């Protein structure tokens, strides 16, 4: 029986209300986004659902900050739109284009300190769907809804992810040797 104790967060028993309420808030926020986007471009909605998870389950994490959420998705929109201009007919060529778009947006998020993992999904969704003003406005509205709700509720939200102990990066694991 002891091995099953690690399956569930031990804090759930005492903080069950936060787990239920914050998960419900994430579901309601995504419902609003789905209704707003009229269930169009569900691949992009999937990245916004991942953002909802981030801001409601780990609201005090740097990736849930307004800078990272807005900045990451803006970068995702820009690179998805830029790469959507390129037309390639072959399946492998399209896959390469999509991967390159995600890689470039990831790089720019990293160098601008706007890392938001779900925004990589925004890049992929936009490059696959192609640029449209309706899509961009839908993403912007979704991000707006999520960030405003997060900003209002952040003082009462708890981090529900148990953070692991930060370990210093050892020199052996560094990429400095390659530069």
FIMI-363241 format. One line per field, with one value per residue: x negated, y, z negated of N, C-alpha, C in turn. Coordinates in pm, 1 decimal. Layout:
BEGIN
nx: (X, ...)
ny: (Y, ...)
nz: (Z, ...)
cax: (X, ...)
cay: (Y, ...)
caz: (Z, ...)
cx: (X, ...)
cy: (Y, ...)
cz: (Z, ...)
This chain:
BEGIN
nx: (-82.0, -204.1, -348.4, -162.0, -115.7, -272.7, -151.6, 62.8, 85.7, -19.0, 74.4, 330.9, 539.9, 565.1, 589.3, 792.4, 1003.7, 881.5, 761.0, 983.7, 1130.9, 944.6, 892.3, 1148.1, 1173.2, 984.9, 1111.1, 1347.7, 1240.1, 1129.4, 1362.4, 1483.9, 1297.8, 1327.1, 1595.6, 1570.7, 1395.4, 1554.2, 1516.7, 1325.4, 1013.8, 888.6, 641.4, 489.6, 641.1, 581.2, 321.7, 380.9, 529.8, 329.0, 195.0, 388.9, 378.8, 120.1, 142.3, 338.6, 272.6, 5.0, -32.7, -217.8, -454.3, -725.8, -671.0, -402.4, -371.7, -254.6, -417.3, -554.2, -342.2, -192.3, -403.8, -524.3, -312.7, -268.2, -510.5, -485.3, -263.0, -370.0, -591.5, -457.8, -284.6, -468.4, -606.8, -391.2, -349.4, -519.3, -497.9, -490.9, -477.4, -535.5, -501.9, -708.7, -859.4, -676.9, -656.3, -916.6, -919.7, -723.6, -846.6, -1075.5, -961.8, -859.7, -1100.9, -1239.9, -1069.4, -1085.5, -1356.0, -1363.0, -1186.6, -1339.9, -1570.8, -1462.8, -1362.4, -1095.8, -982.6, -740.1, -607.5, -351.9, -313.8, -464.1, -297.7, -108.6, -254.5, -285.3, -13.5, 69.5, -101.6, -22.1, 256.7, 251.0, 218.7, 469.1, 682.5, 897.4, 820.0, 592.1, 707.2, 876.7, 691.9, 565.2, 781.3, 830.6, 587.9, 598.6, 829.0, 744.9, 512.6, 612.2, 797.5, 619.1, 453.9, 636.6, 713.1, 476.6, 370.7, 515.0, 473.9, 311.1, -8.1, 6.0, -164.8, -426.9, -732.7, -1049.0, -1368.7, -1608.8, -1889.2, -2229.8, -2368.8, -2604.0, -2943.1, -3010.4, -2774.1, -2728.5, -2688.8, -2892.8, -3140.7, -3132.1, -3142.2)
ny: (-120.3, 117.6, 201.5, 324.8, 569.6, 764.2, 811.7, 990.2, 1335.5, 1428.5, 1654.2, 1688.3, 1594.6, 1789.2, 2022.0, 1996.4, 2151.1, 2362.1, 2217.8, 2115.5, 2354.2, 2514.3, 2351.1, 2345.1, 2616.2, 2632.9, 2469.3, 2614.9, 2851.7, 2754.3, 2666.9, 2913.5, 3014.0, 2823.4, 2870.2, 3134.6, 3108.5, 2958.1, 2684.3, 2658.2, 2587.2, 2394.2, 2294.4, 2513.7, 2590.4, 2381.2, 2446.7, 2672.9, 2553.6, 2415.2, 2636.4, 2727.8, 2520.1, 2567.9, 2829.6, 2796.0, 2572.0, 2591.4, 2868.5, 3055.7, 3010.2, 3097.0, 3057.2, 3101.1, 3368.0, 3694.8, 3819.6, 3598.9, 3436.9, 3605.5, 3709.5, 3470.3, 3352.4, 3556.5, 3551.9, 3292.2, 3326.2, 3510.4, 3368.6, 3139.2, 3256.9, 3375.6, 3149.3, 3021.1, 3148.1, 3033.9, 2793.6, 2452.0, 2153.2, 1879.9, 1613.8, 1554.7, 1786.7, 1978.3, 1889.7, 1940.5, 2218.9, 2291.4, 2197.6, 2357.5, 2610.7, 2586.4, 2539.7, 2783.0, 2968.7, 2875.7, 2921.2, 3205.7, 3267.4, 3171.1, 3337.0, 3581.5, 3562.5, 3481.9, 3234.2, 2999.1, 2707.0, 2602.8, 2785.2, 2703.4, 2522.7, 2698.3, 2818.5, 2594.4, 2536.0, 2771.0, 2779.0, 2546.5, 2586.8, 2822.9, 3174.1, 3386.6, 3658.3, 3620.5, 3392.6, 3489.6, 3694.9, 3540.2, 3385.9, 3594.4, 3693.0, 3467.5, 3444.6, 3689.8, 3662.0, 3448.9, 3558.2, 3784.2, 3670.6, 3512.9, 3713.9, 3848.1, 3643.5, 3538.7, 3608.6, 3437.2, 3184.4, 2867.8, 2710.8, 2401.5, 2212.9, 2021.4, 2152.1, 2050.6, 2000.0, 2243.8, 2181.6, 2259.8, 2328.3, 2115.0, 2141.1, 1940.3, 1888.3, 2105.1, 2308.7, 2470.8, 2369.7, 2323.9, 2561.9)
nz: (0.0, -58.2, 166.3, 328.8, 218.5, 332.9, 570.3, 552.3, 472.3, 159.5, 37.3, 120.4, -42.9, -241.1, -98.7, 83.2, 181.0, 321.3, 530.5, 668.4, 723.1, 868.0, 1088.7, 1196.5, 1261.0, 1468.4, 1655.7, 1704.5, 1808.0, 2047.7, 2170.8, 2221.2, 2404.0, 2611.3, 2687.1, 2767.7, 2986.5, 3144.7, 3167.6, 3366.0, 3528.7, 3348.0, 3278.6, 3202.5, 2985.0, 2817.8, 2735.7, 2587.9, 2389.3, 2257.7, 2161.3, 1982.3, 1795.6, 1697.8, 1581.1, 1386.1, 1234.2, 1168.8, 1074.6, 978.0, 1096.7, 1312.3, 1584.7, 1593.1, 1570.3, 1670.7, 1861.9, 1976.0, 2068.0, 2245.7, 2405.3, 2501.1, 2651.9, 2839.9, 2978.3, 3076.1, 3246.8, 3432.1, 3550.5, 3639.8, 3826.0, 4005.5, 4109.1, 4221.0, 4456.1, 4637.6, 4886.7, 4925.2, 5096.8, 5051.9, 4814.2, 4626.3, 4651.7, 4556.3, 4290.6, 4204.7, 4231.6, 4041.3, 3807.3, 3807.1, 3773.0, 3510.3, 3375.4, 3423.4, 3296.2, 3035.6, 2983.1, 2993.0, 2784.3, 2574.0, 2579.9, 2525.6, 2276.7, 2244.0, 2205.5, 2257.6, 2257.3, 2372.2, 2580.9, 2794.1, 2910.8, 3010.3, 3215.6, 3385.8, 3438.1, 3574.7, 3798.7, 3929.5, 3969.1, 4110.2, 4174.4, 4051.1, 3990.2, 3820.6, 3677.6, 3541.7, 3389.1, 3234.0, 3086.3, 2950.9, 2799.7, 2641.6, 2499.3, 2370.8, 2207.9, 2041.5, 1918.1, 1782.6, 1603.3, 1458.4, 1347.8, 1182.0, 1002.9, 902.8, 640.9, 471.4, 564.1, 541.4, 584.7, 723.5, 799.8, 688.9, 631.3, 746.9, 593.7, 668.5, 858.2, 900.6, 1222.1, 1344.8, 1455.1, 1633.1, 1766.7, 1920.3, 2214.2, 2274.2, 2340.7, 2610.1, 2743.0)
cax: (0.0, -291.6, -393.0, -57.4, -113.9, -339.9, -66.5, 143.2, 21.5, 18.7, 141.2, 469.8, 632.0, 584.5, 611.9, 878.7, 1085.8, 798.9, 744.4, 1110.8, 1166.3, 851.5, 917.0, 1274.9, 1145.0, 918.1, 1214.0, 1437.3, 1164.7, 1120.3, 1497.3, 1500.9, 1214.1, 1391.4, 1714.9, 1523.0, 1337.8, 1655.4, 1454.0, 1240.2, 869.7, 876.7, 500.6, 449.2, 711.7, 506.6, 210.9, 441.1, 566.2, 204.5, 172.1, 482.7, 319.0, 5.0, 175.8, 424.9, 213.2, -121.3, -13.9, -329.0, -570.8, -764.3, -604.9, -264.6, -370.1, -193.2, -522.0, -580.8, -222.3, -165.3, -521.2, -540.1, -209.4, -292.5, -619.2, -427.3, -179.7, -457.0, -664.7, -360.5, -237.2, -578.4, -632.2, -271.3, -360.4, -595.7, -417.6, -567.3, -378.9, -568.8, -472.6, -830.8, -893.9, -587.0, -697.0, -1039.0, -879.1, -655.4, -947.6, -1161.5, -884.0, -859.4, -1237.5, -1272.0, -993.4, -1142.6, -1482.0, -1335.5, -1132.7, -1449.8, -1663.7, -1391.1, -1309.5, -949.9, -957.0, -606.4, -599.1, -233.7, -319.4, -517.2, -177.2, -48.5, -332.7, -248.7, 125.0, 80.7, -169.1, 60.1, 384.8, 228.4, 253.1, 598.9, 709.6, 990.1, 741.1, 507.6, 796.2, 923.2, 581.9, 547.0, 890.7, 807.4, 477.4, 649.6, 918.3, 665.9, 421.7, 690.4, 848.2, 502.1, 412.9, 735.0, 720.3, 344.1, 348.5, 578.9, 438.3, 195.1, -81.6, 46.0, -275.4, -533.9, -856.2, -1162.7, -1483.0, -1693.2, -2026.4, -2314.1, -2414.7, -2746.0, -3022.3, -3008.8, -2649.2, -2716.7, -2721.1, -3003.4, -3254.3, -3117.0, -3150.3)
cay: (0.0, 234.7, 249.2, 405.3, 703.0, 856.9, 834.5, 1108.9, 1442.6, 1417.1, 1776.8, 1687.5, 1573.6, 1914.0, 2133.2, 1943.3, 2256.1, 2431.7, 2129.8, 2111.4, 2488.6, 2561.5, 2270.5, 2394.3, 2745.7, 2604.8, 2417.5, 2726.5, 2941.8, 2692.5, 2671.7, 3049.3, 3023.0, 2742.4, 2941.5, 3253.1, 3067.4, 2877.8, 2553.8, 2660.7, 2573.9, 2329.5, 2275.0, 2632.5, 2583.7, 2286.6, 2518.9, 2759.8, 2465.1, 2393.8, 2761.5, 2727.1, 2431.1, 2636.4, 2944.2, 2758.0, 2466.3, 2645.0, 3010.3, 3140.1, 2971.2, 3200.9, 3034.6, 3148.8, 3514.5, 3762.1, 3839.8, 3474.3, 3390.2, 3694.3, 3711.8, 3341.2, 3333.7, 3653.4, 3495.0, 3178.5, 3379.2, 3571.5, 3266.4, 3057.0, 3334.9, 3389.8, 3021.7, 2982.8, 3210.7, 2942.0, 2679.0, 2333.6, 2050.0, 1745.4, 1589.0, 1569.4, 1929.0, 2046.5, 1852.6, 2014.9, 2358.9, 2302.9, 2180.2, 2476.0, 2719.3, 2564.4, 2559.3, 2926.6, 3037.9, 2831.6, 2994.6, 3346.4, 3271.4, 3149.4, 3450.8, 3699.6, 3526.2, 3471.3, 3091.6, 2950.5, 2586.0, 2589.4, 2874.3, 2626.3, 2469.2, 2807.5, 2826.4, 2480.9, 2553.0, 2880.2, 2742.8, 2445.0, 2646.7, 2936.8, 3302.9, 3450.6, 3758.8, 3559.3, 3304.2, 3573.3, 3761.2, 3436.3, 3356.3, 3713.2, 3694.9, 3357.7, 3484.4, 3799.8, 3605.6, 3370.7, 3642.3, 3870.3, 3585.1, 3478.2, 3834.7, 3873.8, 3534.8, 3493.1, 3615.7, 3328.3, 3055.3, 2798.5, 2621.0, 2264.8, 2127.3, 2018.7, 2183.3, 1967.2, 2076.0, 2291.2, 2133.5, 2340.2, 2263.3, 2085.3, 2178.0, 1830.0, 1891.4, 2234.3, 2316.4, 2564.9, 2300.9, 2321.1, 2694.3)
caz: (0.0, -70.0, 296.9, 389.6, 158.6, 422.8, 686.6, 526.9, 396.5, 18.9, -5.4, 167.6, -154.7, -315.0, -5.2, 188.3, 240.4, 420.3, 646.4, 740.8, 770.9, 970.4, 1208.7, 1251.6, 1324.4, 1595.4, 1747.2, 1740.4, 1896.2, 2180.7, 2228.0, 2275.5, 2524.2, 2716.0, 2733.0, 2838.3, 3115.0, 3213.7, 3188.2, 3484.6, 3505.3, 3218.1, 3245.6, 3127.7, 2856.9, 2734.6, 2671.6, 2486.3, 2277.5, 2183.3, 2088.0, 1869.2, 1695.8, 1638.6, 1495.9, 1275.0, 1152.4, 1115.9, 1102.5, 933.6, 1174.7, 1408.9, 1713.3, 1582.2, 1559.8, 1785.1, 1962.3, 2045.7, 2138.7, 2360.4, 2492.0, 2567.7, 2754.7, 2948.1, 3058.4, 3147.0, 3356.5, 3533.5, 3625.4, 3711.4, 3941.1, 4102.7, 4174.2, 4296.4, 4588.9, 4722.7, 4929.2, 4964.6, 5131.2, 5004.0, 4673.2, 4547.7, 4655.0, 4462.8, 4154.6, 4177.1, 4214.4, 3912.3, 3701.9, 3809.9, 3713.0, 3365.4, 3328.5, 3424.6, 3191.1, 2908.9, 2968.7, 2962.3, 2647.9, 2479.7, 2572.2, 2475.8, 2144.1, 2248.4, 2222.6, 2221.3, 2339.8, 2456.8, 2697.2, 2906.6, 2975.3, 3086.9, 3339.8, 3469.8, 3482.4, 3672.3, 3924.1, 3996.1, 4009.8, 4199.0, 4114.9, 4074.7, 3887.1, 3724.6, 3591.5, 3456.6, 3293.0, 3141.8, 2994.0, 2866.0, 2702.2, 2548.3, 2411.7, 2288.1, 2105.8, 1945.7, 1838.1, 1692.9, 1496.1, 1376.8, 1275.0, 1076.8, 905.4, 859.1, 495.7, 396.6, 623.8, 485.6, 672.8, 693.7, 842.1, 589.9, 702.1, 709.5, 545.3, 777.9, 850.8, 988.3, 1344.0, 1333.2, 1572.6, 1729.7, 1842.2, 1986.0, 2356.0, 2290.7, 2400.2, 2754.3, 2804.0)
cx: (-86.2, -333.6, -288.2, -49.7, -177.4, -257.3, 12.3, 63.9, 72.3, 91.0, 289.2, 569.4, 664.6, 621.0, 705.3, 960.1, 1008.1, 783.3, 870.3, 1142.3, 1073.8, 864.0, 1046.4, 1255.6, 1077.3, 1020.5, 1307.5, 1367.3, 1154.6, 1257.3, 1521.8, 1420.3, 1277.3, 1513.8, 1674.0, 1470.0, 1434.9, 1599.6, 1375.7, 1095.0, 840.4, 732.3, 447.6, 517.3, 639.4, 389.4, 263.9, 487.9, 443.0, 166.3, 263.7, 430.6, 207.0, 48.0, 265.5, 364.2, 78.3, -126.1, -130.6, -459.8, -600.6, -695.6, -459.1, -257.2, -310.1, -294.7, -543.5, -460.6, -197.9, -282.6, -539.8, -438.8, -225.4, -404.1, -568.4, -342.9, -267.7, -527.7, -571.3, -311.1, -345.2, -602.9, -510.8, -272.5, -428.3, -507.3, -510.2, -465.5, -408.8, -542.0, -594.1, -875.3, -807.2, -625.3, -822.4, -1008.1, -814.0, -755.4, -1038.2, -1090.5, -884.0, -998.5, -1276.3, -1197.0, -1046.2, -1271.9, -1456.8, -1273.6, -1245.9, -1540.1, -1596.6, -1331.9, -1157.0, -909.2, -818.5, -581.3, -471.9, -235.6, -384.6, -401.6, -103.7, -121.1, -289.7, -106.6, 139.9, 14.6, -88.2, 190.0, 365.8, 276.8, 395.4, 622.1, 802.0, 915.0, 658.2, 592.4, 848.3, 816.6, 563.3, 656.8, 871.9, 698.3, 524.0, 737.5, 836.8, 577.4, 497.8, 743.8, 733.8, 459.6, 506.9, 726.6, 585.8, 322.8, 411.2, 545.4, 313.3, 123.3, -46.8, -58.8, -382.1, -663.7, -968.1, -1277.8, -1569.8, -1835.9, -2111.1, -2358.2, -2564.2, -2816.4, -3018.9, -2884.3, -2631.9, -2752.5, -2838.3, -3123.4, -3250.0, -3132.9, -3292.8)
cy: (126.5, 288.3, 335.9, 546.4, 806.2, 887.5, 964.7, 1209.5, 1436.1, 1541.0, 1779.1, 1677.0, 1704.0, 2031.4, 2092.1, 2051.6, 2331.4, 2347.9, 2129.1, 2248.0, 2534.5, 2480.3, 2313.8, 2529.0, 2727.1, 2556.3, 2528.3, 2822.7, 2884.7, 2686.2, 2808.2, 3065.9, 2944.3, 2812.3, 3063.9, 3217.3, 2982.7, 2742.3, 2546.4, 2642.7, 2513.8, 2299.0, 2392.9, 2633.5, 2487.1, 2356.5, 2614.7, 2677.1, 2434.8, 2519.1, 2768.1, 2635.7, 2503.7, 2744.7, 2906.9, 2651.4, 2509.4, 2796.1, 3101.7, 3103.4, 3079.8, 3181.0, 3078.3, 3300.8, 3575.5, 3782.2, 3712.3, 3424.6, 3475.7, 3691.9, 3582.9, 3320.2, 3433.9, 3601.6, 3375.7, 3221.7, 3432.9, 3464.6, 3171.5, 3126.5, 3347.9, 3260.4, 2972.8, 3042.4, 3116.3, 2823.0, 2569.0, 2222.0, 1913.5, 1733.1, 1608.1, 1715.4, 2009.4, 2016.1, 1928.6, 2162.1, 2380.7, 2293.3, 2302.1, 2595.8, 2707.3, 2588.0, 2705.7, 3001.1, 2999.9, 2907.5, 3139.3, 3360.3, 3258.6, 3272.1, 3578.9, 3676.8, 3531.1, 3324.5, 3055.4, 2827.9, 2571.3, 2677.3, 2807.1, 2561.7, 2574.2, 2822.8, 2716.5, 2495.5, 2659.4, 2841.4, 2637.2, 2505.5, 2755.8, 3064.7, 3342.0, 3547.0, 3702.1, 3469.2, 3386.4, 3643.2, 3660.9, 3400.3, 3472.6, 3721.3, 3585.2, 3390.3, 3595.2, 3750.0, 3534.3, 3458.6, 3733.0, 3788.3, 3546.1, 3596.3, 3863.3, 3769.3, 3491.4, 3502.6, 3499.5, 3190.0, 2998.6, 2722.0, 2478.7, 2164.1, 2135.0, 2043.5, 2093.1, 2056.3, 2116.5, 2243.6, 2219.7, 2260.0, 2239.5, 2120.1, 2068.0, 1833.5, 2019.1, 2224.3, 2411.3, 2500.0, 2303.3, 2455.6, 2741.0)
cz: (0.0, 66.5, 366.9, 331.8, 250.2, 547.1, 670.8, 443.7, 253.0, -31.8, 32.8, 52.5, -227.2, -225.1, 108.5, 256.6, 347.7, 547.1, 732.5, 802.1, 883.4, 1098.6, 1276.4, 1320.8, 1459.5, 1698.3, 1794.4, 1835.1, 2037.2, 2247.1, 2291.1, 2403.7, 2638.7, 2773.7, 2814.3, 2976.6, 3197.6, 3254.3, 3318.0, 3441.7, 3368.3, 3179.9, 3165.2, 2990.9, 2763.1, 2665.7, 2565.2, 2365.4, 2192.9, 2104.5, 1966.5, 1759.1, 1621.8, 1541.0, 1378.0, 1183.8, 1095.8, 1138.7, 1064.0, 1002.4, 1278.3, 1544.4, 1712.5, 1572.2, 1685.8, 1897.8, 2044.2, 2125.7, 2263.3, 2457.1, 2569.0, 2678.7, 2869.7, 3038.6, 3138.4, 3265.8, 3469.0, 3616.4, 3699.3, 3836.7, 4047.8, 4179.5, 4253.3, 4436.8, 4687.8, 4758.2, 4979.7, 4985.0, 5070.2, 4854.3, 4585.0, 4542.0, 4559.9, 4318.7, 4113.3, 4151.4, 4077.4, 3796.3, 3693.3, 3746.8, 3560.6, 3307.8, 3321.7, 3314.7, 3053.5, 2880.4, 2927.4, 2823.0, 2546.0, 2468.4, 2524.0, 2336.2, 2138.8, 2268.6, 2170.3, 2308.5, 2424.0, 2582.3, 2817.4, 2983.3, 3056.0, 3219.7, 3435.3, 3523.7, 3589.2, 3804.4, 4000.1, 4049.4, 4113.8, 4132.7, 4150.6, 3959.7, 3780.0, 3625.8, 3493.2, 3350.4, 3189.7, 3039.7, 2897.8, 2760.0, 2597.3, 2448.1, 2317.7, 2175.3, 1998.6, 1857.9, 1741.9, 1575.0, 1402.0, 1290.9, 1157.7, 965.9, 847.5, 707.6, 416.5, 452.3, 557.1, 595.3, 632.0, 739.6, 733.7, 665.5, 652.4, 667.1, 663.1, 754.7, 943.4, 1109.5, 1329.9, 1463.7, 1677.2, 1817.7, 1923.0, 2134.3, 2380.5, 2357.5, 2552.1, 2820.4, 2820.7)
